[in-house]
Amino acid sequence: MSRPSWPWRSTLALTVFVLLGSNAAADMQEGERALLDPFARVLLLLGTLMLLWRWRRPVVVVFGTAATAMVYLGAGYPYGPVFLTVAVGCFSAVVTGHRKAAWTAMGALWAGHVLVAHWLYVWLPPGGDDAASWVALPFATGVFLVDGVARQGGGALLTLVWVLPLGLLATLPLGAVIGSLVDSPRAVGLLMFPVLGLVVISGVYFPLSKLPEWLQTVGQIFPVYWLGLGLRSALLPGEAVAAEIDASWRHWETAAVLGAWTVAGLLLAPSVLRRMARRESGAAMAERQRKAMQRVG
């Protein structure tokens, strides 16, 4: 099998985006996070340059990008596009068949992030930092699964009961439609860039209220933001609402937007999937699989 090519074009584009995007994130988080200094830029550059090897050494790359991001966050630098390098490294590891390595690296990054944001922040920059309540979402989910949500009251449980299924119904048909339209690993890779960009502006990694108003508008069009908002309202302390837009959990708006995406997805997905299935054949699927294995093997 031929060796995979060097993805230098996409790596160069990612490098420019991460460096420029981190500058913008630093401006929006001035006074809250440490300023970008030469060491921060070296870490960002290292994380993106490792992606050149993402098809040849995917396991090394996914752990390397996760470790670089952990050092960057531990040093108190601004939240932002640094997560994009980790996401691309994770995606490459999964596509090439290294799922366990990808999930292990992601779990280690989140565990380290929670450790820093809730305990070690006292001894790490920036000075005067407080515990980051929004980072506790995965931790709070684990607490719910083990001990319940009694400490948050019955309203938290009721919120989870309707947010989780509605959020899944809003996002799964959309993913199925997109997946049916993609016919090669290269197309999947290109598609991941706008998807990851959408996640970045959806309030998952840092509060949406920190972004410019036009990006806030774009982020609120899609269901990812509203699903995250609903989960945060159920799992985080009440004072965490101060970081949200208009300092409100906006449950009615969450239900309306997720409901609209659910209806649209359930109407559109079946017809698109049936049409794509009629055009597909077993031989075509086998040939695409063979070419994909040659490309990443």
C-alpha angles and dihedrals in degrees: 000000000000121000115254116257124252108263093216097146095056091040091053091049091049091049092053092045094048094047095046093039092051090054089054091046090051091054091051093048097043110147092017102067134028117277119258108260131174091277091055091051091049090054092049092048092047092051093052097042091055087065089074086077096044094112096040101041105015096160093052090046097050093050092041095052091045092051092047091050091048092054090046093051093042089056089059098247120155122285114243142088093003085090090060092069090053092048093051091047090050092048092051092050092050094047092051093051101261098119097144092053091048095051092042091054092047092048092050091050093051093045091051092045093052090046091053096041096049108029116007095046088089091069098033133074140301098061118235092022120157130215110282104237095187092060089064094077097106090040092049090049089057091050089052093051092050107033105014127236099279092125089061093047133241092294091068092056092048090050092052091048093062103026098055099051093038091049092050092048089050096051108031097065090048091053091048092052093048091047092052091054095053115087105174141036089243090058090048090053092051091046092054093066097066090038092053090044089054091052091051092055094043099081095253098118100027135000114290089222088073092065129083115274095251091055090047088056093050092047092052093055093070129065097238093078094047094047090052091046092053093049092048091051090056101040107033129072117269094250090062088078088081089078093056129089110280087000088270136119089218097207095174092053090046092054092046097050095042090046092052092050090047093054092045093048096047091049096046105035101064095052093045093048093048091050093050092046091055090054094049129087134188092244092053092050092049092049093051091048091052093050092047091053091050091051096052100025 
